[in-house]
Each structure stands twice: as C-alpha cells, then as structure tokens.
C-alpha cells in the first residue's frame, strides 16, 4: 500500500480554491471599507466583517460556504455602490 505524504488535515483542491475565494472577498471587503471617509463607520464595518468571517470560519458544508461567498459579494457590491453615490 502506498502511504500519502500529505498531512491528514490537507485541503482538497476544491476546498483550497474555495478558501482562496473566501480570502479574496475578505480582502476586497476590507480594502473597500478603507475608502469610507468617517472613521467610526470604517471601524464599525471592519469589526462587523471580521466578526462575520470569524463566526463562520468553522463551516465545512460546501454549499453553505458558496452561499456565504455570494452574500459577501453582494454586500461588497452594495458598499461599492454606496461609496460611488457618495462620491468617495
């Protein structure tokens, strides 16, 4: 029998790609939040985003993760539209 050299906790390719999507939308969200002019609003949204991602970091169901990625993209687009309307 062949023994795998991968650690037991290694991600599959699908899980790795999905993780990259999650990290990408998280980074995009934080970058967009930095453009908000009011410090209190920036802090509130940054804390909200961090808490949401931390709260869901143990999720393993691929369909649920895909749904949350879609919701995060929707929040990101809404934030970008609001910033564009505000002229930021």
WOLIN-V285240 format. One record per residue. N is the residue number from 1. RES is the residue in three letters. OMEGA is omega as a letter, one per 30 degrees, with the letter a starting at -180 (NA if undefined). NEAR is the number of other C-alpha atoms within 10 Angstrom. D_LAST is the distance of its C-alpha to the last C-alpha in Angstrom with 2 decimals. Layout:
n=N res=RES omega=OMEGA near=NEAR d_last=D_LAST
n=N res=RES omega=OMEGA near=NEAR d_last=D_LAST
This chain:
n=1 res=UNK omega=l near=3 d_last=60.69
n=2 res=UNK omega=l near=4 d_last=57.63
n=3 res=UNK omega=a near=5 d_last=55.51
n=4 res=UNK omega=l near=7 d_last=51.74
n=5 res=UNK omega=l near=6 d_last=50.19
n=6 res=UNK omega=l near=8 d_last=46.88
n=7 res=UNK omega=a near=7 d_last=46.31
n=8 res=UNK omega=a near=7 d_last=46.71
n=9 res=UNK omega=a near=6 d_last=43.02
n=10 res=UNK omega=a near=9 d_last=41.82
n=11 res=UNK omega=l near=12 d_last=39.23
n=12 res=UNK omega=l near=9 d_last=40.17
n=13 res=UNK omega=l near=9 d_last=38.25
n=14 res=UNK omega=l near=10 d_last=36.65
n=15 res=UNK omega=l near=13 d_last=35.62
n=16 res=UNK omega=a near=12 d_last=34.29
n=17 res=UNK omega=l near=12 d_last=32.12
n=18 res=UNK omega=l near=16 d_last=30.84
n=19 res=UNK omega=l near=13 d_last=30.08
n=20 res=UNK omega=l near=12 d_last=28.06
n=21 res=UNK omega=l near=14 d_last=25.98
n=22 res=UNK omega=l near=21 d_last=25.41
n=23 res=UNK omega=l near=14 d_last=24.44
n=24 res=UNK omega=l near=13 d_last=22.08
n=25 res=UNK omega=l near=16 d_last=20.17
n=26 res=UNK omega=l near=19 d_last=20.20
n=27 res=UNK omega=l near=12 d_last=18.76
n=28 res=UNK omega=l near=15 d_last=16.00
n=29 res=UNK omega=l near=22 d_last=15.20
n=30 res=UNK omega=l near=18 d_last=15.25
n=31 res=UNK omega=l near=12 d_last=13.09
n=32 res=UNK omega=l near=17 d_last=10.33
n=33 res=UNK omega=l near=21 d_last=10.99
n=34 res=UNK omega=a near=16 d_last=10.64
n=35 res=UNK omega=a near=13 d_last=6.85
n=36 res=UNK omega=a near=19 d_last=7.14
n=37 res=UNK omega=a near=12 d_last=7.50
n=38 res=UNK omega=a near=9 d_last=10.92
n=39 res=UNK omega=a near=11 d_last=13.70
n=40 res=UNK omega=l near=10 d_last=15.87
n=41 res=UNK omega=l near=13 d_last=13.57
n=42 res=UNK omega=a near=17 d_last=12.97
n=43 res=UNK omega=l near=14 d_last=16.74
n=44 res=UNK omega=a near=11 d_last=17.67
n=45 res=UNK omega=l near=17 d_last=15.92
n=46 res=UNK omega=l near=18 d_last=17.16
n=47 res=UNK omega=l near=12 d_last=20.58
n=48 res=UNK omega=a near=12 d_last=20.59
n=49 res=UNK omega=l near=17 d_last=19.91
n=50 res=UNK omega=a near=13 d_last=22.55
n=51 res=UNK omega=l near=12 d_last=25.00
n=52 res=UNK omega=a near=13 d_last=24.75
n=53 res=UNK omega=l near=15 d_last=25.40
n=54 res=UNK omega=a near=10 d_last=28.16
n=55 res=UNK omega=a near=10 d_last=29.75
n=56 res=UNK omega=a near=12 d_last=30.13
n=57 res=UNK omega=a near=11 d_last=31.07
n=58 res=UNK omega=a near=8 d_last=34.76
n=59 res=UNK omega=a near=9 d_last=34.46
n=60 res=UNK omega=a near=10 d_last=36.79
n=61 res=UNK omega=a near=8 d_last=37.02
n=62 res=UNK omega=a near=12 d_last=35.44
n=63 res=UNK omega=l near=9 d_last=34.71
n=64 res=UNK omega=l near=12 d_last=32.96
n=65 res=UNK omega=l near=17 d_last=30.84
n=66 res=UNK omega=l near=14 d_last=29.95
n=67 res=UNK omega=a near=11 d_last=28.98
n=68 res=UNK omega=l near=16 d_last=26.76
n=69 res=UNK omega=l near=19 d_last=25.02
n=70 res=UNK omega=l near=14 d_last=24.39
n=71 res=UNK omega=l near=12 d_last=23.05
n=72 res=UNK omega=l near=20 d_last=20.70
n=73 res=UNK omega=l near=17 d_last=19.42
n=74 res=UNK omega=l near=12 d_last=18.99
n=75 res=UNK omega=l near=13 d_last=17.04
n=76 res=UNK omega=l near=19 d_last=14.77
n=77 res=UNK omega=l near=14 d_last=14.28
n=78 res=UNK omega=l near=12 d_last=13.73
n=79 res=UNK omega=l near=16 d_last=11.01
n=80 res=UNK omega=l near=18 d_last=9.27
n=81 res=UNK omega=l near=12 d_last=10.03
n=82 res=UNK omega=l near=13 d_last=8.81
n=83 res=UNK omega=l near=16 d_last=5.24
n=84 res=UNK omega=l near=10 d_last=5.87
n=85 res=UNK omega=l near=9 d_last=7.73
n=86 res=UNK omega=l near=10 d_last=5.64
n=87 res=UNK omega=a near=7 d_last=3.79
n=88 res=UNK omega=NA near=10 d_last=0.00
